[in-house]
Amino acid sequence: MTETASTLRSLLVDANLGVFPPVDGGWTRIAPWRAGLGAVIAFTGHAFMAVEDDASDADLTGLGVDGYGGAHAPRVIQALAGTDGWIDSLDAVLVRDAGRSTVSTLVERGDLVSHPRALVASRVRDKVRILGLPDTRNRSLVTVARGLGGLVELGIETDGHTDGVTLLQQASTLAPDDEPVIASVAPGNARALRTFLRAGFRPVASVQLYQRSSASRTDGAPHTMVARVGAARAGTQSRSPTQSWSQKTRE
């Protein structure tokens, strides 16, 4: 493990400038940026673990965490979240500069706050805004929030007729000049990934978020990493085929 004062925010700001962590196969512990939310982040050849203190360095090393793919091994995220935790999809992290050349016509869309995309953003991000076009018959939306590392993170869903590239370019104007705009996109959602790339986003890393269940943090049972590893392995054998770690689809 490498000791560093880096935060996910600084790592993503640097990545947008073309400055990346060393390709050394190592991993680094960083502080979680949001209470109750953990993450495994991987750049080329180096991983970052935003985990709680009860996961020791020895625990993580014992699980095979490294910068060459080991950090994203399924048993790692399963042990971190526990058998009843929530595990997000493995996403590509994309960045781009804040937009200034585009005039935004987006407006607040309070009628879309219960949209599944909006609910997903509210679960893992802060200061979520739900924006869309002025015509309320159009159900396309963009979520603008403080997400990974506290940076402005966008999410999008279109009605199939609205140009997603235009929505993203307009939403990118809402970020401060001195920080990048980011997005987390599931690679399997190829149509969305192509849309973000056309809107000027560039892939720099991968991320998988997780949340331990509320019960696992409050019921007084032993929830050291060692205990959760054992429970995770046992849970793998008994999990129903209908159960899923991730309950949603990313952009």
Phi, psi and omega per residue, in radians:
M1 nan 2.521 3.099
T2 -1.819 2.342 3.065
E3 -1.520 2.355 -3.124
T4 -2.755 2.757 3.056
A5 -1.681 0.150 -3.106
S6 -1.101 2.568 2.987
T7 -2.039 2.845 3.115
L8 -1.076 -0.635 3.102
R9 -1.005 -0.892 -3.105
S10 -1.140 -0.620 3.117
L11 -1.101 -0.733 -3.116
L12 -1.303 -0.620 3.051
V13 -1.079 -0.782 3.111
D14 -1.108 -0.742 -3.125
A15 -1.061 -0.644 3.103
N16 -1.132 -0.416 3.108
L17 -1.619 0.032 3.138
G18 1.515 0.267 3.133
V19 -1.883 2.098 -3.016
F20 -2.138 2.811 3.090
P21 -1.104 2.857 3.134
P22 -1.140 2.512 3.087
V23 -1.586 1.452 -3.026
D24 -2.201 0.052 -3.132
G25 1.343 0.075 -3.080
G26 -1.596 -3.095 3.092
W27 -2.491 2.751 -3.056
T28 -2.368 2.398 3.030
R29 -1.479 2.299 3.031
I30 -2.248 2.775 -3.108
A31 -1.299 2.389 3.012
P32 -1.026 2.500 -3.100
W33 -1.650 -0.126 -3.116
R34 -2.493 2.284 -3.110
A35 -1.018 2.299 3.083
G36 1.441 -0.004 -3.105
L37 -2.106 2.169 3.075
G38 -1.968 2.961 -3.103
A39 -2.788 2.622 2.940
V40 -1.989 2.139 -3.090
I41 -2.124 2.336 -3.134
A42 -2.253 2.227 2.924
F43 -1.784 3.095 3.094
T44 -1.073 1.976 3.028
G45 1.353 0.119 3.096
H46 -2.724 2.361 -3.108
A47 -2.006 2.744 3.116
F48 -2.283 2.315 -3.074
M49 -1.977 1.871 3.059
A50 -1.625 1.521 -2.972
V51 -2.267 2.831 3.122
E52 -1.347 2.891 -3.007
D53 -1.166 -0.392 -3.092
D54 -1.302 -0.126 3.000
A55 -1.653 1.793 -3.079
S56 -1.347 2.858 3.075
D57 -1.048 -0.683 3.136
A58 -1.131 -0.687 3.099
D59 -1.043 -0.832 -3.078
L60 -1.171 -0.722 3.088
T61 -1.103 -0.696 3.127
G62 -1.124 -0.477 3.093
L63 -1.382 -0.136 3.112
G64 1.661 0.317 3.128
V65 -1.109 2.253 3.008
D66 -2.729 -3.125 -3.081
G67 -1.613 0.097 -3.117
Y68 -1.974 0.609 3.084
G69 1.903 -0.323 -3.105
G70 -1.119 -0.538 -3.124
A71 -1.118 -0.480 -3.135
H72 -1.711 0.219 3.054
A73 -1.083 2.420 -3.076
P74 -0.954 -0.633 -3.088
R75 -1.175 -0.418 3.132
V76 -1.196 -0.956 -3.110
I77 -1.161 -0.552 3.111
Q78 -1.165 -0.736 3.120
A79 -1.181 -0.660 3.138
L80 -1.150 -0.735 -3.084
A81 -1.440 -0.472 -3.038
G82 1.429 2.952 -3.027
T83 -1.177 -0.458 -3.108
D84 -1.852 0.163 -3.124
G85 -1.407 3.025 3.101
W86 -1.806 2.274 3.120
I87 -2.150 2.206 -3.119
D88 -1.411 2.960 3.038
S89 -1.185 2.749 3.055
L90 -1.411 2.036 -3.007
D91 -1.977 2.658 2.914
A92 -1.428 2.413 3.078
V93 -1.718 2.162 -3.101
L94 -2.014 2.577 3.113
V95 -2.348 2.734 2.984
R96 -2.781 2.846 3.068
D97 -1.229 2.689 3.013
A98 -1.086 2.477 -3.096
G99 -1.538 2.439 3.089
R100 -2.275 -0.224 -3.075
S101 -1.570 -0.106 -3.088
T102 -1.867 2.363 3.062
V103 -1.549 2.215 -3.085
S104 -1.561 2.324 3.038
T105 -1.912 0.188 -3.104
L106 -1.254 2.547 3.115
V107 -2.278 2.817 3.067
E108 -1.140 2.368 -3.116
R109 -2.152 1.420 3.127
G110 -1.098 -0.362 3.134
D111 -1.294 -0.137 -3.100
L112 -1.937 0.240 -3.061
V113 -1.169 -0.393 3.126
S114 -1.669 0.110 3.096
H115 -1.110 2.463 -3.130
P116 -0.921 -0.638 3.120
R117 -1.129 -0.682 3.118
A118 -1.193 -0.682 3.134
L119 -1.156 -0.667 3.087
V120 -1.078 -0.817 -3.139
A121 -1.062 -0.706 -3.115
S122 -1.166 -0.431 -3.117
R123 -1.260 -0.620 -2.981
V124 -2.158 0.024 -3.123
R125 -2.273 2.945 -3.112
D126 -2.064 2.780 3.074
K127 0.902 0.882 -3.052
V128 -1.332 2.270 3.012
R129 -2.010 2.418 3.110
I130 -1.909 1.996 -3.070
L131 -2.092 2.701 3.091
G132 -2.843 -2.924 3.135
L133 -1.452 2.736 -3.095
P134 -1.047 -0.556 -3.126
D135 -1.279 1.908 -3.063
T136 -1.193 -0.188 3.040
R137 -1.276 -0.342 3.118
N138 -1.499 2.133 -3.041
R139 -1.721 0.128 3.066
S140 -1.199 2.585 -3.122
L141 -2.589 2.779 2.990
V142 -2.232 2.315 3.001
T143 -1.713 2.311 3.102
V144 -2.126 2.075 -3.005
A145 -2.619 3.001 2.968
R146 -1.594 1.915 -3.033
G147 -2.011 -2.147 -3.054
L148 -0.933 2.149 3.117
G149 1.151 0.199 -3.103
G150 1.447 0.112 3.121
L151 -1.472 2.856 3.093
V152 -1.191 2.146 -3.120
E153 -2.135 2.355 -3.120
L154 -1.863 2.557 2.939
G155 -2.317 2.738 -3.055
I156 -2.597 2.595 2.920
E157 -2.607 2.266 -3.126
T158 -1.926 2.883 -3.132
D159 -1.491 0.093 -3.136
G160 1.662 -0.220 -3.128
H161 -2.047 -0.459 -3.118
T162 -1.396 2.483 -3.139
D163 -1.304 1.906 -3.123
G164 -1.150 -0.564 3.124
V165 -1.067 -0.778 3.129
T166 -1.096 -0.746 3.116
L167 -1.044 -0.782 -3.122
L168 -1.165 -0.720 3.135
Q169 -1.128 -0.670 3.111
Q170 -1.214 -0.726 -3.140
A171 -1.148 -0.517 -3.127
S172 -1.160 -0.307 3.112
T173 -1.280 -0.183 -3.068
L174 -1.529 -0.082 3.121
A175 -1.526 2.642 3.063
P176 -1.071 2.692 -3.093
D177 -1.099 -0.520 -2.968
D178 -1.654 0.254 3.100
E179 -2.509 2.655 3.141
P180 -1.345 2.866 2.966
V181 -1.730 2.447 -3.105
I182 -2.189 2.880 3.072
A183 -2.646 2.615 3.062
S184 -2.047 2.041 -2.998
V185 -2.254 2.247 3.084
A186 -1.188 2.173 -3.113
P187 -1.000 -0.534 3.130
G188 -1.187 -0.328 3.077
N189 -1.515 1.220 -2.960
A190 -1.071 -0.640 -3.134
R191 -1.090 -0.777 3.118
A192 -1.150 -0.713 -3.141
L193 -1.056 -0.744 3.105
R194 -1.098 -0.647 3.133
T195 -1.111 -0.800 3.133
F196 -1.115 -0.701 3.130
L197 -1.120 -0.712 3.110
R198 -1.161 -0.443 3.131
A199 -1.480 0.123 3.054
G200 1.709 0.088 3.106
F201 -1.391 2.628 3.136
R202 -2.247 2.419 3.119
P203 -1.323 2.340 3.140
V204 -2.261 -0.337 -3.046
A205 -2.869 -3.070 3.010
S206 -2.272 2.740 -3.139
V207 -2.589 2.544 2.972
Q208 -2.368 2.077 3.139
L209 -1.562 2.741 3.036
Y210 -2.670 2.736 3.017
Q211 -2.355 2.229 3.001
R212 -1.259 2.614 3.137
S213 -1.121 2.628 3.112
S214 -1.025 -0.677 -3.122
A215 -1.082 -0.662 -3.082
S216 -1.214 -0.286 3.115
R217 -1.717 -0.157 -2.989
T218 -2.283 -0.147 -3.006
D219 -1.537 0.002 3.047
G220 1.439 -0.051 3.116
A221 -1.289 2.804 3.136
P222 -1.214 2.076 -3.091
H223 -2.216 0.686 2.992
T224 -1.172 2.881 3.106
M225 -1.011 -0.707 -3.130
V226 -1.029 -0.760 3.133
A227 -1.144 -0.693 -3.105
R228 -1.241 -0.578 3.081
V229 -1.072 -0.808 3.120
G230 -1.096 -0.735 3.133
A231 -1.158 -0.669 -3.140
A232 -1.113 -0.729 3.135
R233 -1.146 -0.685 3.109
A234 -1.173 -0.688 -3.127
G235 -1.133 -0.517 3.119
T236 -1.066 -0.579 -3.108
Q237 -1.357 -0.447 -3.004
S238 -1.900 -0.063 -3.050
R239 -1.152 2.339 3.100
S240 -1.162 2.519 3.110
P241 -1.050 -0.375 -3.102
T242 -1.485 -0.204 3.141
Q243 -1.420 2.570 -3.127
S244 -2.384 2.511 3.078
W245 -1.160 -0.682 -3.065
S246 -1.943 2.287 -3.079
Q247 -1.810 0.319 -3.122
K248 -2.731 2.953 3.095
T249 -1.996 2.307 3.141
R250 -1.266 3.111 3.077
E251 -0.920 nan nan
